[in-house]
């Protein structure tokens, strides 16, 4: 039945969202240093432009 398929799909989507959130946290943790390094590069570039 279509109802059964919909219920199954939404359950899978919830699982996916949960897993995606978990992956996102791991990725964020792993790339945190990179983000901070790149951010600092950008922040240090900006004042030199105005000088």
Helices and strands as residue ranges (DSSP letters): H 2-50
